[in-house]
Amino acid sequence: MVHVAGSVLDPDLGDHVCLPFDGDRQRMAATRLFTLNGLRRRTKVLIITHAETPERTRGWLAPLVPGFDDAEAAGQVEILACADAHLTGGALDPDRVLHGLADAHHRARRHGQHGVYALIDASWGARDARAQAAFEAAANELFGERWLAAVCQYDRGLFPLDAIERATAVHPIAPEQALMRFANTSSPPGLRVWGDLDLTNRPAFASVLARLEKEPGQIVIDASQLGFIDAGSAQLLTFTAAARPYGSTSVVCAEPVARVLRLVRADEFVVVRRVGDA
């Protein structure tokens, strides 16, 4: 397993991170470090607040981040209330979230920024943690184009342990769990996935595979840089292939991954091509 506690606040574009925290001190320290890293990477830093107002966040954050005022004036930092980014009438509005992030991406491109770094206070979903986890899983589809990095902050004081565990599992990256990164591919259509896949991030992997079931024609899942896959995650690949026309799903992988695929009899549904095969 890859432990990522030191890197979750310096994510790559394409990373969707869950970060549980304890108390305001940890939340504020994480916000400061995330903002510094986003500015260093020349991304657009988008901070979505819920536990406190944008004005209060700006008040304590600006003195801790050199150049904050200039970056905000230039549009490189934005602080928004969750009610203005996620909610309509007090309820989650997925279309509003997606459109807001897409608009942030367009603004970032206009200003020559490399992508969007979003820090999201997840306490907006504490009243219905199951629905929130379902939304987080569905949102994974956004990250395949790799222009967005998001860190979702979960307050352990608001969410029970089972809700925290559910939230981390649907995120591809979280402290003390296997790290999965992925990218959509178009030529050939499919998916590139790297890192490690096990029980800790299997629900996230399932959400990433879901869109492939609807992809027409041949698809290729490039797992050539995948370090590890467990049997349960290999079965998810099998289920995806079984839901598609026979023979239309290929997986490119190294021998250790091919061995696990054979173990779960995935090769009855998946064309397994080992790295280096002609």
PyMOL commands that set and color helices and strands:
alter all, ss='L'
color gray80, all
select helices_A, chain A and resi 23-40+54-64+68-73+82-84+94-110+122-145+161-170+199-214+231-242+255-263+266-268
alter helices_A, ss='H'
color red, helices_A
select strands_A, chain A and resi 16-21+44-49+77-81+87-88+91-92+116-121+148-155+180-186+189-197+219-223+226-229+249-253+271-274
alter strands_A, ss='S'
color yellow, strands_A
deselect
rebuild
show_as cartoon
